[in-house]
Amino acid sequence: EVQLVETGGGMVQPGGSLRLSCVASEFRFSDDFMSWVRQAPDKEPEWVATIPPGGSTTYYSESVKGRFAISMDDTKSILYLQMYDLKPEDTAQYYCARGSRSVVLTTPSSWGQGTQVTVSS
């Protein structure tokens, strides 16, 4: 059974940075797409970023493009989301997930437990 555990969330001021990590067990990132999804209270999940097997390319939502970077270290089974220039609108629970955006948005069983990111002064 695949296990995903996110860490690295916290409270940060607008314009600040955070790096989220997702540790995977019983899974190799070379086997499937990996994504980040976020969800704010009373809102639908929002796809954030995706990286395909091998990490040859990356994909981002328009709201985070240019500020966030998804990457992987397959030797350590860790997926990262580096976030720069954080905005209050980025406040949400962040989840790493196995699959492309079309799958993860409708399949919460593919998510980890999540880590909270709060952007506030």
Disulfide bonds with the S-S distance in Angstrom:
Cys22-Cys96 1.92
